[in-house]
Amino acid sequence: MSITNPNTVLILGAGVSAPFGIPLGGELIDQIASAIGVERRSLESANDPFGTQLENACRYGAYQPDGFFAFPIHGAIARKYSNLDQQKFDKARFSEDRDRLYRLGTLLSNQCSETIDDFIVENPSYAELAKIAIAALLLKKCYYQPNAHAAKPWAPHVFDGRTFGQNDERNWIHLLINVIRQGIRKGEVTKDNKIKIVTFNYDRILEYVLSRQFSNTEAGHGNYADFIDIYHVHGRFEDVATENLDFAAMTLRWASGVHVVNEQTVPKEVVEARKVARELISDAIEIYCVGFAFSGPNCRLLGLDNLQLRQPNLRRYLYYCNYDGNVGVKRSAERVNRPLKRIVVEEAAGTRERPLSVSDWLKAGHLGELPG
């Protein structure tokens, strides 16, 4: 059992980004609602009956890094309605969106949807603003504050929930790199037998770390893309930038990369990524899942609810990490085996008191033997 074997697929859910400070889908609902409220109260606290200070603050958030970090959602929306030289600003349209943003905050505060993805599908007229808010908050998570000109150093250090650079433990992507490098040395991973990763995450933290660490060795493995294919089935943000940062403009571009399950219209590249992901899973002998909760919509997106196996007589295996031993995740994973009864489902589970992290799952050899 190893991710380096032929006909294997690794499925990554939101849980693999949590160690880097990225909130899960359900947490985003509360965090967006809270952020909208905090920004609104801060902007409206001054005695400013004509809204001049509010307008200036929003435009400050649209163009200045410090302003963006203070008002990321308002700043990104203000950027939609102003030009690059800041000489023109469509105040009326901005005000309309700002009012709708506050209604979005109220909706989210009284929401029963389990995830922000589900909320977007249920409230399509608020989808664009919700995506801007998602992108704004996640972009803030990806950069230092108050030093807004540097991406957080995921490559050298793991995030311990409080500070960066204080914990010398390698993060889970480093461990994955070591498994893959060993597979290359053994001749199991080649340019013709690549590691195949299907991810539901918008963020590009995986690619960011891979681009900096994969070839950081005398062995000269070259570009990680020569050995790893990554498919973002919910869309993706552009790369985490390190130069010429324009945060409000980046937020708007990132927001355009969010495409949740069950949306009626998605771009061609996302349709293709989903098609390839389903084909890979249909062909797979071994499927590995981590940070993935086996929600019904996501399983249906990948064809896991009713696997149409191209070689149905072969025994298949599904290995998954259940972070805290969640019973719902366990039952959902076991449903994958029901249609054909030819899939062996194996769980590695933690508990609420002692959860099984992504790193610990890899260290235990669930994706293959680590070198050393």
N, C-alpha and C positions, 0 to 999 in steps of 0.2 A: 504494500500500500504506500503510494507516494505520488505527489503531484507531478513528478517528473516522468511517470509512466505514460505511454501513448494513450490517447483517447481519454483524457482526464479534463475536468473543468473545475475551476475554483469560483464559487459564487460569493461575492462580498456584499453584505448589507450595511446599513447605517452604523451598526455597532463597531465596525473597524475604524471609523473616523472619530468615535467618541474619545479614545485615548489622546487625541490631538486637540481636544477642547471643542469639537464640533457637536452641537446638540442633536439629539435624535428627533425624528419627525414629530412625535407628540410634544416634546419639549419646545419645539419651534413655535407651536401655537401660543403657549404661554409667554415665551420670550418676545415674540413679535408684538403681542398685545401690550406687554409691559413696556417695551421700547417705544411704541407709539405714544403711550401715556406719558412716559418720562420726557420724551422730546417735546410733546405738546405743552406740558406744564412748564418746562424750562423756557420755551419760546414765548408763552403767554404770561409769564410772571411779571414782566415789566408793565408799568402803566403807560400803554401805548395805544390810544384809542384809534389811531389811523393805520395801525399795523405796519408802520415803517420799519421799526426795529425788527419785527418778526420777518418781514421780507428780506431785510439785509442779512439777518442771521441765516436764513435758508440759502441765500445766495453765497454766503460765506461757506456754508456746508457743501455747496456745489463745486467750489473751486479751490478751497484751501484744505490741506490734509488735517490740520487741527480742527477746522470747522466740520469736516466730514466725520471725524471721530466723535464729535459732540452731537451732531445731528445727521447720522448716516442716511436715514430713510427720507427725511425732509430734503436733505441735500441732493440725493439722487433724483428725487422728483423735480426739484427746482432746476436741476441740470437739463431735464427734458425740455424746458421752456425758456432756455437762455442760449445765446450763441457764444462762440469761443472767446470773443473779445469782451464779453460781459456788458456790451452796450445795449442789448435788447433783452427784454424779459417779458414774457406773456403772463402778466400777473393774473389776469382773469382765468386762464386755463389752469394755472398753478393753483389758484384758490379752489377751483372745482375739484381738482385731484386731492387737495389737502382735506377738503370736507369729506370726500369719499374715503380717504385714508382714516379719518376719525371714525367713520361708520364701520370700516373694516376692523378697527381696534375694538369697537363695541361687540361686533359679531364674534370675534375671536375670544373675547372675554367671557362670552356666554355660549361657548361652542361645546358640542358633545362629540364632534369628530375625533377619532383617535389619532389621526396624523394630519399634518398640513397638506399632504397630497390629497387626502380624502376631502378636506375642506375646499380645496381649489376645484375639484370636480363638482362638488355640491353647490359652489358659488362662483360660476364662471365669469360673472360680470366683475368680480373682484380679483380675478386670476392675475392680471398684470400687476396690480399693486401688491398682491401677496408675494409674487415672484420677486419684485423689486425689494421688498422687505426681507425675504429669504436671502437674496444675494448680498444686501447691505450688511446684515448681521454676520453672515458667514465670512464675508470679506474682512470685516473687523476682526474675526477670530483668526484670520490668516496672517495678520500683520501686528507688529509691535504697537503698543500705545504707551507713552506719548510719542515715541520715535516712530512715526508713521511711514517711514521710508524704507523699512526692512521687513522682509518676510520672516516669519518665525522660523527658527532653525530646527525644523523637524529632522533634517538629515543627520546632524551629529548627536541629537539627544531626544529622549522620550519626554513627553509632556506628563507631569505628575499631578496635574490639576491645579497647580498654583503658580509655579515659575518654570521658566525654561533655563536649561543650562545647569541646573542644580542636581540633575539625576543622570549618572553616567550609564545607566542601563540602556542597551540597544533597544530601539522600538521594534515592533513586530515586522515592519517592512525590512529591516536589517536581517532579521532571522529568515524571512522569505528569500532574500537575496542569497544568503548562505546556502539554503537548500538548493536553489537554482544553480548557483555556481558549482556545487558538488555534482549536480546532474550533468552539467556541461563537461566537467572533468571525466565523468564516467561514460560520456558519450550518449547519455539518455536524452539530454536536451540539446537540440540542434536547430539550425535555421529552418529545417524541414519538419521538426517536431517541437514546436514552440509550446511554452506554457500558455494556457488559455484562461483568461480571467474575465468574468462577467460581473459588473459592478452596478449597483443601484445608486451610487453616490455621485452627486454633482461635482464635488470638490476634486481637485487634481493633486492631492497630497501624495497619493501613491506614485504618480508620475514624477512629482517634484523630488521625492527621495530617490527614486530609481535613477533619475537623470544625473544625480550628484554622487551616488554611492555605488551603482552597479559596476561601473568601469574603474572604480577607485582601487586599482590593484595592478601589480606588474603582469598578471596573467593576460591582460589586454583583451578582455571579453568584448570590448566595443560597446556599441549602443544597445541599451536594454531592449529596444524595439526589435532587434535582430533575433531575440529569443523569447519575447513576451508579447502576446497580443491582448489588448485590453478593450472591452466593449462596454460603453456606458449606455445602459438601456433606458435611463431616465433623462438623457441629455447630460451635458457637461459644461462646466465653466471653462473659460480659456485658461491657459497656463498661469500659475502664480508668478507674477512679474516681479522683477527686482530693480528695474530702471524705468525712468520716465513715468512715474506713477501718477495717475489721474483717477482718484478713487471713485468719485461720483460717476464718471464716464465708464470706469471698469464695472461698477455695480450694474449699470444699465446693460452692458454687454453680457455680464454674468447672468442677469435675469432672463435674457433671451435664450439662454442655454438650458433652462429648467423646463422639463416636459414630463409631467407625472403620468402614471398609469391611468387609463380610462379617459384621458383627454381626447376630444374628437379629432383634433388636427395636430399632427407632429411633423417635423421636417423629415426629409428623405433620409438623412444620415442616421436619425434615430430609428426610423422604420427598418433600415438595413441592419443596424446593430441588433435590434430585437430579432430579426429574421435569422441572422447568423447565430445568435445566442441559442435560439430554439433548436437549430440544426446541430450545434455542438452538443447540446444536452441530449438530444435524441440519439446521437452517436456514442455518447460517453459510456465507458465501462465503469469509471469511478467519478463520482460527483462529490466535491468538498464544499461545505457551506459554513461560513463564520460571520457573525454579526448579522445574521439573516433570520427573520422571525417566521418565515413560511406563511406570510399573509396570503389570503386567497387571491386577491388581484395580482400580486407579484408572481405567485405560483402559476396562475393562468397565463400571465404574460410570457413566461418561459416554457410553458407546456408541461410543468411539473404536476399539474392536477390530473393529467391524462396522457402520460408519456406514450408517444407513438414511436416505439423503438424500431430502428431500421433492421436490427438483427435480434428479433424478439426471443430467440432461444438462448441467448447468452445471459449468464448471471450478471447482474449489475449491482453496484454498491453506492450507497449514499452515506457519507460520513459528515457529521455536523457537530458544531460546538454550541452547547446550550449554556450560556453565560452564567445564569443563576438557577439552573434547573427548572425553568418555567414549564409548568404542566401544559399550558396552551401551546407552547412551541413544540413540545414533545409530541402531542397529539397531532398537530398540524404536519409535522415531519413524517409521522407514521402513515398519514393519508397518502403520501406519495407512492407507497407500496401497494395500495389497494387494487388499482385497476388490473394489474398483470400478475401480482404476487411473485415477481421474479427479481425484486429489488431488495437487497439486504440493507436495512437501515441501521446504522450504528451511531449511538449518541455518546458524546463526551460531555458530562455535565458538572457544573459547579453547584453551589448552594448560595442562598442569600448571605449567609455568614462568610462563606469562602467561595466567591465567584471564580470562575475559570476564565481568565483574560485571554485575549487573542494571543499575546506573547506566550503565556503558559501553555496554551493549546499547541502552538508550534514547538515549544521546548520539549513537550511530551512526545514529539515525533509524529503528530497526526497529519502532517503534510509531507513527511519523509524525514530521513535521518539527517540531523545537523552534523556538520563536520566537527572534528575535535573530540 
